[in-house]
Amino acid sequence: MSGSEATPEGLRGTVVAVQANFYQVRLVEGTVLLCTRRSRLKKINQSVMVGDRVIVEEPDWTDGRGVVAQVLSRRTELKRPPVANADQVLLVFALAEPDLDVWQLSRFLTTAEATKLGVRLGLNKKDLISPSHQQEWRERLQGWGYDPILISVAQDREIADLWDILAGNITILAGPSGVGKSSLINRLIPAVDLRIGAVSGKLSRGRHTTRHVELFELPGGGLLADSPGFNKPNLECEPSQLAYYFPEARERLEGGQCQFSDCLHRDEPNCVVRGDWERYEHYLKFLDEAIAYQEEVARSPDEEDSMKVKMSSSGQKRYEPRLETKKYRRQSRRSRHQDLQQLYEDASIEALEDDLEDLEPI
């Protein structure tokens, strides 16, 4: 097609969805092809992830099909959610219904910082709290190192403020269930009709409505990845790196150094991080979790030794038990000769002992 970005190898495109062994690839001009991948990629364990920039060969324009022949180098790569070449994470929380939980928000922010991507924060349902309460939240989170964007999807207010940070980027949308993520996507991309999960009145949280990762093209440019909803992200990080996932602590470390290079910022003397900042209590709790996780990993056997790796079509590693089989080796002739000689000697000694026992004393 005339609008496609052709190369000597084929056409360039971006993987926008992965389903079983099929990949939806959006070409430069907007055409979406349903593709398989070359068997060569599977043989070399080359995964194909949502967000990958790929080369497509043999496009069949009639059936809208093609073949992924090459995966171009990735700028970034995340395991959870499995997305390649993402630029930033947009966390969405609600200011009310459900009420904003600072511990949950802090956990999400810390997990997002661990991706090493840019982190932006959107607070939905501003229409449910007073302007003074809105300002209190804004100032409090600025003290955490974030400049939140307060929006109301229901009343279509301040949505335009999001366009500037979304345009031209691959953004991962994340946050707890029931805060309005699906409604926000429907507002940003009217052509997409996502199922909206109702908030459970009993649990005051939403039901999980997103089951897989998919990239949606934004009308103003850029791609949006709606990650599967989860309520409690895991803090699987090195304890020594945790402080760098708190902007307040990171700023203190940039301004000076602790006395010890392996300082965990708890009881160590001359620590520049320990002090009077709101989320220091959060840091200590998350640090205990990170240490416990590290100890658990150290105690468990090496997964690579006891398990074999299988690559799924979405690029995720899956571990399966490695079957233990006895290896039988043919014994060498020299070893057999030595064993026979030893048996002969043992038998001779045993016979001699029997003869000695049979002798009657004189």
N, C-alpha and C positions, 0 to 999 in steps of 0.2 A: 504494500500500500504506500502511496506517496507520502503520507504523513508520518510513517514510522521511521524511527532512527535505526537505519540499517548499518550493519558492520560486515566485514568479510566473513565473520563466523555466523551471523544471523541477525535477529532483531533484539534490541534491548528492551527490558521491561522490569517491573517490580512485582514480586509475589505479594498478593493481597489476601490470600486465604489458602489454607491447606486442609484438605479433606481426604482422609485415607491416603491413597497413593496418587492423588490428583492435586494439581496446583492451579489456582486461578492467577494468571499473570496479566497485569495491566500494562499495555504498551504505552509508549510515550504519548501517542496521539489520543489515547483513551480507550482503545479497543481492548476487551478482556478476552483472553484465550484460556480454555481449559487444557492444561498440559499434563503430560507424564514426564518422567525424567529418564535420561539415558541410563542404561544398565551400567555403563562405565562409572557414573557418579556413585552408584550403590556399591560397586566393587571397591572403590577407594574410600568408602565411608564418608562421602561428601553429603552432608545433610542439606536440605532445602527448607528455609525458614520463612515465615511471614516477614516481609520487609527486605528480603534478599533482592539484590539487583542481579538479574540473570540474562543470559543469551538464549533466545528461543530459535530453534530451527524447524524447518518443514512446516510452516503454518498452513493450515487448511482453512482458508477464509470462508468456505461454504459451511463447514461444520463448526467453525470457531475453535479449532484444536491446534495444538503444537507440541513441541518436545523441548524441555529444558535441557540444554546441552552443556551449559557452563554456569557456575556461580561465581560472581565477581567478588573481590575482596571486601570484607565487612569493616565498617568503621567502628561499630559497636555490636555487641552480642549479649543478649540476656537469656538466662535459662528459664526464669519465671517472672513474667510470661515469656514464652519463646518468641522473641522479636529481634530481628537484626536491623542495624543501621538506624536505631531510634535516636532522637536528639534530646528529648526531654520527657519528664513525667509531669502530668497535670493531676494533682490530687483534688478530689471533689468531696467536700464534707457538707453537712447541713448544720445551720445555726440553731435549728429547732426541728422537732418532729422527724427524727429523733434528736434529742439534745446533744450538743457537741461535747464529747468526752475527750478531755485534754490528754489523758494517758493513751487512748486509742489513736488520737491524732499524732501524738509524739512518736508512737511506734511506727505508724505509716510513714511519717516524715523521715525517720531514721532509716527505715528500709529503703525508701526512695533514694536517699542520699548515698546508700551503699552501691547503687547502680552506677555511680559516677556520671550520671546524666544531669542535665539541668532540672531543677525542681521548682514547679510553680504550684500555687495553692489557690483554689477557688472555693468560696463558701456560699452555698446555695440557701434559698429560703430567707433572704434578708427581710422580706416583707412580713415575716412572722415575729420580728423583734423590733424594738424601738431604735430610732437613730442614735440615741446615746449609748445603747447597748452595742450597736454596731461599731461605734467608735472605740468602745472599750476593747472589743475583740481585735480590731485593727491594730491598736497600739500594743496590746499584749503580744500579738504574733510578730509584730515588728521587732519587739524585744527578743524574740526567738531567732530573728534573722530572716524573716519572710515578709513580703509585702502582699497580703492576700487581696484577691479580687472578689468583692462581695456582689452576688448576683441574685436574681429571682427568675428562675425559668418559668414559673407559673404566670408571672406578670410581665415576662419578656423585658426585664430591666437589666441594664449593664451587660447584656450578652455581647454587645459590640466590643467591649473591652477585651474579650478573649481572642478576637480575630487577629490582633496584632501579634500575639505570642504563638498563635497556631499556624499562621501563614508560612508556607515554605518549609515546614518542619514535619518530621514523623514524631507524633506525640502519643505517649501511652497514657490513657485515661484510667485512673484507678481510684479506689476509695471503698468504704463499706457499703453494704447493700442498703437500699432505701433512702439514699441521699439525693437521688434524682439524676444519676448518670445517664440512664437510658433516655429520660426526658430531655436531657441536655443534648444528647446526640441527635434525637429527633428534631430538636430546634436548630442545631447547627447544620444538619443534613436532612432537609425535609423529605428527600426521596427515600430515606431509610426508615422503615417502619419496625422499630424494635419493640418487643414485648416488654411492657412496663410491669415491674413487680410491685405489688401492694405492700405497704408497710404493715407488719403484724402489730396489732394493737397490744397483744399480750406481751410480746417480746420487745416491742418498740424498736424493731429493726426489720429490714426488708428481706424478702426471699431472694435467693440467688437466681437471677434471670439470664445471665450470660454464661454460656457453656464453653466457648472456644474463642481464640484470638482471631480477629479479622481487622483488616485495614479498610477504613472508609475514606473516600476522597472528599475533601472539603471544597465547597464551591469557591472559596477564596484562595485556594492553593494549599497544599500540604495534605498529610494523611493522618488519620486518627485511629489508634488501636484501642479497642475496648477490651480490656483484660478481664478474665473471669473474676467475679466478685469473691472476696474473701474477707473474713472478719478479723483475723489475727495473723498478720504477716510474721514469718519466722525471722529471728535475728541470728543468722548463720554467718557470723563474721569473726575475724580475728579480734580478740579483746584489745590488742594494742592499737587497732585501727578505729575502734568505736568512737573515740573522742572527735575524730575528724568528720564524723557524720552528724555532729551538732554544730551549726554555724557559730553559736556562742563560744563553744570550746575551741573551735578552729581559729576564731579571731584571737583568742588568748594565746594560742600556740604560735600564731604568726607574729605576735608582739613580743614574744620571749620564749625561753626554753626552760624546761624542768631540769632539776639538778641531775636526775637519772634518765638515761636514754630509754630505759624500759619502764618508765613511770606509767602506772595505770590510773593515776590521779585520784587515789583514795586517801591513804595515810602517809604517803611518802613526803619527806621534808622538801621545802622549797619547790612546791608544785605550783605552776602558774595557772592550772585549770581549776583546781579545787577552790571553791569560793561561793559567794552569794549570788547565784544566778538561778532563775526559777526552775529550770529543767535539770539542775544538778542531781536532784533526787531521782529523776527519770534515768539519767545516765548511770547512776549506781545500780539501779535495778536491772537495767539492760546489760550492764557489765557482768553481773552475776549470771545472767542467762547465757551470755557469750562464753564465759569461762566454763559453765556447766556443759555447754555444747561442745567446746573444744576437748574437754575431758572425756566426754562420751565418745567422740570420734577417735581419740587416742586409745581408748579401751577396746573399741570394736576392731575385729580383724580387718585387714586390708580388703576392701570390696573388690579391688581389681584382681586379687589372688584367688578369692573364693567364688567370684562371680564372673560370668562372661557378659560382654557388652553387646546389646542389640540396638541398632539405630532404627527408630520409628520413622515413618514418612514425614513427620513434622520436624524431624531433626533432633528429637529428644533421645537421650540415652536411656535405655532400659536394661536393668541388670537381671540376669537369670542365673540360677544356681549352676555352677560348673560341676558336671558329673565326674565323680572320682572313679577312675578305672585303674586296676592293677596292671602294671607293665611287666610282661613276662619276657625275659631275655634268655636266649639259649646260652647254656653254660659252656665256657671254653673247654677245649680238650685238656689244656694244662690244669685247669681247676678240677676237672673230673679225675685226672690222674692223681692230683694231690689228695683229693677226698678218698679215693680208693686206697692209696698208700696209707692214709691215716686210719682208715677202717681196718686194713690188714694189720697194722701195728697194734691197734687197740685189741683186735681179736687175739693176736699172739700173746700179748701181755695177760689178757684174761685167761687164756688157756694155761699159761705158765703158773698163774696164781692158783688155778684149780688143781694142777698137778702137785703144787706145794702143799695144798690143803689135804690132799689124799695121802701124803707120806706120813707114815706112823713114826713117832719119835723112837729113837733107839734107846 
